[in-house]
């Protein structure tokens, strides 16, 4: 099946859901996780992206997140984000993302469901700041946004209780927020479900495509390389999101 077939399904779809992964932000300069230059090729997730890693060495984890914030802070949405932003306003398209870069939001996408949180949001870790006099923590569930690069102090602290802050990101071994998972699951009741720029291996996000298919949606994938999803989707388009989405958008106007 071709791009024209996907465009035909898009024209007919009254409810469209798109699941995005790191690949949609690759053209903006945000590193992916598992590609040739991917973050998980250079770093071990168990050292940097688990609650145990944070307990063990919060300064190391914060240094890594501060580096990513500085890098992503310079990135801007690309034409792939722009097309999805327009579809969210004009085509009843729900965007569910695994990305923590907030580029969908920056592009003006309405109602983005962020499954893995945001690099720009922090919450109280309920732990004392290393090297400081211990104080009572662990009762504060404050969450806030902080766009500053660099932070006023590293590691950043909870403005409520002065305890250690952590990234408001879903780490390996942690559950997604109930409200996000519920919203994403509801979005699988759609006519067309497109997975874009994801290796389709991290659950529960990867399971959403299967849920959509089980409920009768036409399924599609946009990715330069085959993934575990390629064999089950109805339409697999091999190409980069920043090229394919604008072409698809153009086809919709004919
Ligand atoms: P991955 O790095 O696993 O996969 C990125 C996918 O994007 C790969 O399949 C690439 O082939 C594809 N890709 C690369 N360039 C592309 C382009 N220009 N257009 C379209 N696709 C392109 O990233 P995710 O699938 O998002 O979790 O990874 C899922 C989760 O694993 C992430 O959210 C992250 C990670 O651990 C957390 O941080 C919690």
Boltz pocket constraint, residues with backbone or C-beta under 6 A from the ligand:
constraints:
  - pocket:
      binder: B
      contacts: [[A, 20], [A, 21], [A, 22], [A, 23], [A, 24], [A, 26], [A, 27], [A, 32], [A, 33], [A, 34], [A, 35], [A, 38], [A, 49], [A, 98], [A, 99], [A, 100], [A, 116], [A, 169], [A, 170], [A, 171], [A, 172], [A, 196], [A, 197], [A, 198], [A, 199], [A, 200], [A, 201], [A, 202], [A, 222], [A, 223], [A, 224], [A, 225], [A, 226], [A, 227], [A, 239], [A, 240], [A, 241], [A, 242]]
      max_distance: 6.0
